[in-house]
Amino acid sequence: MARVPEPLARLIQELVKLPGIGEKTATRLAFHFLRTDRHDVDALAAALTAVREQIRTCRVCCALTANDPCDICTDPQRSGEIVCVVEESADLLALERSGSFKGRYHVLQGALSPLDSIGPDDLRIKELLARLGEGQIQEVIIATNPTTEGEATALYLARLIKPLDVQVSRIAQGLPMGGDVEYADTVTLGRAMEGRRRM
């Protein structure tokens, strides 16, 4: 069996470290880079370097950003009275793509997970409470994931926030558009029933 040249083996080894990339996919990507125009490979390398050097955490909302404070926190068209709390910056991006929210955000940088030794001090909860202490925020929408960790985080936050005289709400959960009732799990169906609206 032929040995893989060392630089190629090193690239495959690094690609395997990426989430969702196994050895076969890493090998396919590595050979793709060998066939790709040098300019495109250099552009990818420059983009990876720029992400590591230029992306930081917004001092206001704790989202990943190139500007501090971020563009959402400085946008005068967005309401500063409503804050949507999410687990990760990727969740913020998903909500922004929906175009359904015109307030501000707060990114926790994770969720409570005792099994993984992630407690309240490991999340950006203190920063959220500091923002609430300023008195401008009237409502907090908790948009953590519908997982055990996300639910635990939502309940923990609600308990902390309610005494501060700030309205706390949770995003609705239920059947996705295009989903079939017969294939939905019982928890999803239960949430869909609880979150029903008048027509």
PADRENKOL-224038 format. One line per 3 residues: for each residue x, y, z of C-alpha. Coordinates in pm, 1 decimal, always signed. Layout:
<rs>
X Y Z ~ ...
</rs>
This chain:
<rs>
+0.0 +0.0 +0.0 ~ +141.4 +337.3 -101.8 ~ +223.5 +583.0 +173.1
+54.4 +921.0 +169.1 ~ +306.2 +1206.0 +135.7 ~ +364.6 +1371.8 +473.9
+214.0 +1716.7 +390.0 ~ -99.3 +1549.2 +255.4 ~ -123.4 +1318.9 +558.5
-87.9 +1622.1 +787.5 ~ -369.4 +1805.0 +604.1 ~ -596.1 +1499.9 +632.4
-512.0 +1474.2 +1001.4 ~ -608.9 +1838.3 +1056.4 ~ -932.7 +1809.2 +854.4
-1044.5 +1506.4 +1058.0 ~ -1049.1 +1733.2 +1364.7 ~ -1339.2 +1931.9 +1213.0
-1689.3 +1839.9 +1334.9 ~ -1868.3 +1594.9 +1107.7 ~ -1556.8 +1518.9 +901.8
-1440.4 +1159.1 +899.2 ~ -1124.7 +1023.0 +741.6 ~ -1286.7 +954.5 +402.2
-1429.6 +1305.2 +374.4 ~ -1102.4 +1456.7 +496.5 ~ -911.4 +1263.5 +230.9
-1159.0 +1372.1 -38.5 ~ -1123.8 +1737.2 +73.0 ~ -745.3 +1715.2 +80.9
-734.1 +1585.8 -277.2 ~ -984.3 +1855.1 -377.1 ~ -746.6 +2121.3 -243.3
-465.8 +1970.0 -450.5 ~ -676.2 +2005.4 -766.5 ~ -808.3 +2352.5 -678.1
-658.9 +2671.6 -816.1 ~ -379.2 +2803.6 -591.8 ~ -559.1 +3137.7 -553.7
-868.6 +2966.5 -405.9 ~ -660.1 +2765.4 -159.1 ~ -475.1 +3081.8 -52.0
-809.5 +3262.2 -11.0 ~ -936.3 +2981.7 +215.1 ~ -617.9 +2991.2 +423.9
-644.1 +3371.8 +453.9 ~ -1010.4 +3347.2 +557.5 ~ -925.4 +3093.7 +830.1
-645.4 +3315.5 +959.7 ~ -868.7 +3625.4 +953.5 ~ -1140.2 +3449.0 +1154.3
-893.4 +3360.3 +1428.6 ~ -736.4 +3708.3 +1433.6 ~ -1039.2 +3935.4 +1386.2
-1339.1 +3767.2 +1548.0 ~ -1398.6 +3845.7 +1914.2 ~ -1685.3 +3861.5 +2162.4
-1911.6 +4169.4 +2172.2 ~ -1875.4 +4335.0 +2511.5 ~ -2251.6 +4403.0 +2522.3
-2427.3 +4090.0 +2394.3 ~ -2138.6 +3836.9 +2398.9 ~ -2195.8 +3739.5 +2032.9
-1905.5 +3671.6 +1801.2 ~ -1825.9 +3983.2 +1600.8 ~ -1558.9 +4170.2 +1408.8
-1675.0 +4502.9 +1558.8 ~ -1705.9 +4572.8 +1930.0 ~ -1981.9 +4647.4 +2012.2
-2143.4 +4446.2 +1732.3 ~ -2361.2 +4584.5 +1451.8 ~ -2683.5 +4462.0 +1616.2
-2604.8 +4629.2 +1949.3 ~ -2529.3 +4960.7 +1776.0 ~ -2825.3 +4952.3 +1532.4
-3061.7 +5236.2 +1632.6 ~ -3346.9 +5066.8 +1440.9 ~ -3350.1 +4773.7 +1684.2
-3542.6 +4781.8 +2011.6 ~ -3326.4 +4794.4 +2321.6 ~ -3625.0 +4698.2 +2538.0
-3644.1 +4335.3 +2420.1 ~ -3354.4 +4090.4 +2445.2 ~ -3354.5 +3740.9 +2301.3
-3125.4 +3501.4 +2488.4 ~ -2964.4 +3226.7 +2278.6 ~ -2703.6 +2960.4 +2349.9
-2459.1 +3028.7 +2066.1 ~ -2386.5 +3288.4 +1797.1 ~ -2504.7 +3034.0 +1536.7
-2850.9 +3049.7 +1699.5 ~ -2845.2 +3428.9 +1668.4 ~ -2764.6 +3398.4 +1297.1
-3053.5 +3154.2 +1246.5 ~ -3298.5 +3395.8 +1411.8 ~ -3161.5 +3684.2 +1206.7
-3214.3 +3486.6 +884.1 ~ -3580.3 +3443.8 +980.4 ~ -3621.6 +3823.1 +993.0
-3876.8 +3779.7 +1271.7 ~ -3697.3 +3954.5 +1557.8 ~ -3611.1 +4324.7 +1572.5
-3473.8 +4351.3 +1924.3 ~ -3129.7 +4283.0 +2065.1 ~ -2963.9 +3956.6 +2169.5
-2761.9 +3801.0 +2446.3 ~ -2543.9 +3496.5 +2373.7 ~ -2478.5 +3264.0 +2667.7
-2191.2 +3082.4 +2494.4 ~ -2342.2 +2745.6 +2587.5 ~ -2602.7 +2584.4 +2811.7
-2604.9 +2441.6 +3161.6 ~ -2475.2 +2085.1 +3155.0 ~ -2373.1 +1933.3 +3489.7
-2255.9 +1614.2 +3315.6 ~ -2006.0 +1823.0 +3116.9 ~ -1916.7 +2034.5 +3423.4
-2078.1 +2346.8 +3272.1 ~ -2241.7 +2552.7 +3545.1 ~ -2381.8 +2907.8 +3564.6
-2034.5 +3059.7 +3610.8 ~ -1924.1 +2908.7 +3277.8 ~ -2194.9 +3094.8 +3084.6
-2246.0 +3466.3 +3017.6 ~ -2524.7 +3494.3 +3275.8 ~ -2354.2 +3763.1 +3488.1
-2331.0 +3985.2 +3180.4 ~ -2703.1 +3935.4 +3112.1 ~ -2794.7 +4026.6 +3469.6
-2575.1 +4337.1 +3445.5 ~ -2762.8 +4444.2 +3131.4 ~ -3096.0 +4387.6 +3305.9
-2974.3 +4595.7 +3599.2 ~ -2943.7 +4899.3 +3371.0 ~ -3325.4 +4917.1 +3361.0
-3386.2 +4957.9 +2987.3 ~ -3481.3 +4597.5 +2909.2 ~ -3852.4 +4523.1 +2956.2
-3871.9 +4168.3 +2817.1 ~ -3636.2 +3872.1 +2788.5 ~ -3722.1 +3604.1 +2534.1
-3545.3 +3279.7 +2616.6 ~ -3460.9 +3094.9 +2294.3 ~ -3241.2 +2815.0 +2422.1
-3255.1 +2481.9 +2240.4 ~ -3534.4 +2233.3 +2321.5 ~ -3287.8 +1990.0 +2478.5
-3249.9 +1883.0 +2840.3 ~ -2964.0 +2133.3 +2880.5 ~ -3154.1 +2410.2 +2701.7
-3465.4 +2355.9 +2913.0 ~ -3262.5 +2353.8 +3234.4 ~ -3092.3 +2676.2 +3126.4
-3428.0 +2838.0 +3042.0 ~ -3576.7 +2747.1 +3380.8 ~ -3266.0 +2869.0 +3563.7
-3271.6 +3202.5 +3379.3 ~ -3645.8 +3250.2 +3434.9 ~ -3596.1 +3201.2 +3809.6
-3317.4 +3461.3 +3812.8 ~ -3495.0 +3718.8 +3596.0 ~ -3854.4 +3715.8 +3726.1
-3771.4 +3892.5 +4058.0 ~ -3612.6 +4177.7 +3856.8 ~ -3956.2 +4292.9 +3734.2
-3872.2 +4201.4 +3374.1 ~ -4116.5 +4000.3 +3162.6 ~ -3979.9 +3656.5 +3072.5
-4109.0 +3453.0 +2778.8 ~ -4000.8 +3135.8 +2599.8 ~ -4009.3 +3078.8 +2225.7
-4290.1 +2850.1 +2111.2 ~ -4203.1 +2494.7 +2020.6 ~ -4391.3 +2248.3 +1808.4
-4418.7 +2100.1 +1463.4 ~ -4194.7 +2243.0 +1191.7 ~ -4341.6 +2363.8 +863.3
-4372.6 +2067.8 +629.7 ~ -4356.1 +1818.5 +917.9 ~ -4603.8 +1531.6 +950.5
-4802.1 +1485.7 +1271.0 ~ -4773.3 +1106.4 +1250.1 ~ -4390.9 +1120.5 +1259.9
-4356.2 +1376.5 +1539.0 ~ -4241.5 +1260.7 +1881.7 ~ -4472.6 +1288.1 +2181.7
-4285.6 +1578.6 +2343.8 ~ -4303.6 +1784.5 +2021.9 ~ -4675.0 +1710.3 +1984.3
-4735.9 +1805.7 +2346.1 ~ -4553.2 +2136.7 +2299.4 ~ -4744.3 +2203.4 +1977.8
-5074.2 +2158.2 +2163.2 ~ -4965.3 +2380.1 +2452.8 ~ -4848.0 +2655.3 +2214.9
-5161.6 +2655.0 +1999.3 ~ -5309.5 +2988.9 +1885.4 ~ -5656.0 +3099.3 +1780.8
-5717.0 +3127.5 +1407.4
</rs>
